[in-house]
Amino acid sequence: MQPTAPRTLAATPAPQALPTSLAALPTSAAAERNKRPILEVLEALLPPEARVLEVASGTGQHAAHFAAAHPRWHWQPSDRDAPALHIIAQRCAPLPNVAPPLLLDLLAPDPAGAAAPLGDGGFDAVLAANLLHISPWPTCAALMHLAAMRLREGGVLIVYGPFEVEGEPLEPSNRAFDEDLRARDARWGLRKLGDVQAEAAHAGLLFQRRVAMPANNLMLVWRLATAAGSTVAMAAACASR
Ligand SMILES: C[S@@+](CC[C@H](N)C(=O)[O-])C[C@H]1O[C@@H](n2cnc3c(N)ncnc32)[C@H](O)[C@@H]1O
């Protein structure tokens, strides 16, 4: 079955004039808090030179922080909100390794957009932070499908955020957060790790790693199988029947 959620990928219009101060740009307190721990995990996962597609970049604080720390990481930010793109562009303007942000809505009705090329080859990584709990559930399948299409063989999908892990008690802060999210929008809420895993497996992504992060968040890592890896995995699956 193909994912039901199509998506678009298109270049954003040229950003407006830069503000006099980056400090004047909208800022997420959570992104300020978590950008350092997330960077530590990225540094363990990514090679010194890497092409990264970030989905749902929001304020662009992560893009700016990660790209500034690693000038040889080529960062492609994106978001579905046009106003966010201008903020990202302004915040990342001093960084030559950050590309102009793309308008990328995982749920937009434009399947052809997902096939549009983003330069030669695939990305080494696709990153999505704080997206799956604050968007409708089909966003998960759409993200997995996008990663499967956009990653090079062996590339990684990295997802950060709070999750409910089956068989483990939900932390009180995460339970309260989940209730708050669902009250704000009935389609939102913490996702069950097993459900997310199923969508990833369906897209052909192999689970690699789960990293515990501050404030009861997780970093989840999947890898797009290499052709050789797929053959080995398929042989193993056949042998186990
Ligand atoms: C809570 S913010 C997270 C921003 C940033 N990643 C961070 O961690 O600070 C969620 C972001 O997801 C974006 N978003 C929501 N639904 C989306 C979709 N269908 N496709 C792409 N981005 C989406 C929103 O526009 C928003 O910028």
The ligand as an SDF file (V2000), in Angstrom:
LIG
                    3D

 27 29  0  0  0  0  0  0  0  0999 V2000
    6.5320   22.5640   16.9140 C   0  0  0  0  0  0  0  0  0  0  0  0
    7.1820   23.2200   15.4150 S   0  0  0  0  0  0  0  0  0  0  0  0
    8.8150   22.5010   15.3980 C   0  0  0  0  0  0  0  0  0  0  0  0
    9.8140   23.3680   14.6890 C   0  0  0  0  0  0  0  0  0  0  0  0
   11.2750   22.8910   14.8060 C   0  0  0  0  0  0  0  0  0  0  0  0
   11.4810   21.6470   14.1040 N   0  0  0  0  0  0  0  0  0  0  0  0
   11.6800   22.7520   16.2530 C   0  0  0  0  0  0  0  0  0  0  0  0
   11.8780   21.6310   16.7370 O   0  0  0  0  0  0  0  0  0  0  0  0
   11.7910   23.7840   16.9320 O   0  0  0  0  0  0  0  0  0  0  0  0
    6.3100   22.2620   14.2100 C   0  0  0  0  0  0  0  0  0  0  0  0
    6.5940   22.6850   12.7910 C   0  0  0  0  0  0  0  0  0  0  0  0
    6.0420   21.7060   11.9290 O   0  0  0  0  0  0  0  0  0  0  0  0
    5.5780   22.3480   10.7710 C   0  0  0  0  0  0  0  0  0  0  0  0
    4.6190   21.4530   10.1200 N   0  0  0  0  0  0  0  0  0  0  0  0
    3.4150   21.0520   10.5920 C   0  0  0  0  0  0  0  0  0  0  0  0
    2.8050   20.2630    9.7030 N   0  0  0  0  0  0  0  0  0  0  0  0
    3.6440   20.1350    8.6440 C   0  0  0  0  0  0  0  0  0  0  0  0
    3.5660   19.4470    7.4060 C   0  0  0  0  0  0  0  0  0  0  0  0
    2.4640   18.7760    7.0590 N   0  0  0  0  0  0  0  0  0  0  0  0
    4.6000   19.5210    6.5520 N   0  0  0  0  0  0  0  0  0  0  0  0
    5.7180   20.2200    6.8890 C   0  0  0  0  0  0  0  0  0  0  0  0
    5.8400   20.9200    8.0420 N   0  0  0  0  0  0  0  0  0  0  0  0
    4.8130   20.8780    8.9140 C   0  0  0  0  0  0  0  0  0  0  0  0
    4.9670   23.6180   11.3060 C   0  0  0  0  0  0  0  0  0  0  0  0
    4.8150   24.5980   10.2930 O   0  0  0  0  0  0  0  0  0  0  0  0
    5.9780   24.0120   12.3730 C   0  0  0  0  0  0  0  0  0  0  0  0
    6.9760   24.8530   11.8510 O   0  0  0  0  0  0  0  0  0  0  0  0
  1  2  1  0
  2  3  1  0
  2 10  1  0
  3  4  1  0
  4  5  1  0
  5  6  1  0
  5  7  1  0
  7  8  2  0
  7  9  1  0
 10 11  1  0
 11 12  1  0
 11 26  1  0
 12 13  1  0
 13 14  1  0
 13 24  1  0
 14 15  1  0
 14 23  1  0
 15 16  2  0
 16 17  1  0
 17 18  1  0
 17 23  2  0
 18 19  1  0
 18 20  2  0
 20 21  1  0
 21 22  2  0
 22 23  1  0
 24 25  1  0
 24 26  1  0
 26 27  1  0
M  CHG  2   2   1   9  -1
M  END
$$$$
